[in-house]
Amino acid sequence: MLIRVIPNAKKFGIAIREGRIIVRIKAAARENAANKELLTELRELTGKKVHLQKGARARKKEIVFEGLADEDAMVLLRKEAE
């Protein structure tokens, strides 16, 4: 699943615009802090382990949920975005 991350936000949040997932992260993009917060928040939201597949140093990232199809993850993320 592809997402775009915006670090240094005032609060954590998820938005879906034109079918793209945008995740705002409070942590700065330093020393892997934003990636750690992203994975922690998504794990708490879905109840599944989340792995960063690509984009460790980029704002566009590819993530994979263990035991959760991308379509099912998208449903959960849409609920959070509303």
Sequence and secondary structure as in RCSB ss.txt:
>XXXX:A:sequence
MLIRVIPNAKKFGIAIREGRIIVRIKAAARENAANKELLTELRELTGKKVHLQKGARARKKEIVFEGLADEDAMV
LLRKEAE
>XXXX:A:secstr
 EEEEE S SS EEEEETTEEEEE SS SSTTHHHHHHHHHHHHHHSS EEEEE TTSSEEEEEETT  HHHHHH
HHHHHH 
